[in-house]
C-alpha cells in the first residue's frame, strides 16, 4: 500500500488564505470551487484570513490545521498550504 500523496502549495499575497485553500482543493479534486462545501463549515474563515493577511512571517512560526473536503489542511505562517488525504 502506497502512502497518501501530500500536496504542498504556496499562497501568494494578495490571495487570501481562504481563497487559496478553496482554489487549491478545487484544482486538486478537478471540480469547480462552487462544488465544494463552504469552507466556513470547516474553519472560521474570518479568523483564518486575519491570521494570514499581509506578508509572510517566520519570526514566530505558527500553523492552523483543519479538515476540509477529504483533506487535512495545514496553513503555515509562511503561507505554505499542505493537503493530506484523510
WOUR-V331290 format. One record per backbone hydrogen bond with DSSP energy under -1.0 kcal/mol. CO is the residue of the C=O (numbers start at 0). NH is the residue of the N-H. E is the energy in kcal/mol with one decimal. If there is no record, write none. Layout:
co->(CO | CO)
nh->(NH | NH)
e->(E | E)
//
This chain:
co->(6 | 8 | 11 | 15 | 16 | 17 | 18 | 19 | 20 | 21 | 22 | 23 | 24 | 25 | 25 | 31 | 32 | 37 | 38 | 38 | 42 | 43 | 44 | 45 | 46 | 47 | 61 | 63 | 65 | 67 | 69 | 70 | 71 | 72 | 73 | 74 | 75 | 76 | 78 | 79 | 80 | 81 | 82 | 83)
nh->(82 | 80 | 14 | 19 | 20 | 21 | 22 | 23 | 24 | 25 | 26 | 27 | 28 | 29 | 30 | 34 | 35 | 40 | 41 | 42 | 44 | 47 | 48 | 49 | 50 | 51 | 76 | 74 | 72 | 70 | 85 | 67 | 83 | 65 | 81 | 63 | 78 | 56 | 10 | 75 | 8 | 73 | 6 | 71)
e->(-3.1 | -3.9 | -2.0 | -2.6 | -2.4 | -2.3 | -2.9 | -2.0 | -2.7 | -2.4 | -2.2 | -2.5 | -2.5 | -1.2 | -2.2 | -1.6 | -1.4 | -1.9 | -2.3 | -1.8 | -1.1 | -2.4 | -2.5 | -2.4 | -2.9 | -1.6 | -2.4 | -2.6 | -3.5 | -1.5 | -2.6 | -2.7 | -2.0 | -2.2 | -2.7 | -2.3 | -2.6 | -1.4 | -3.0 | -2.5 | -2.9 | -2.4 | -2.6 | -3.1)
//
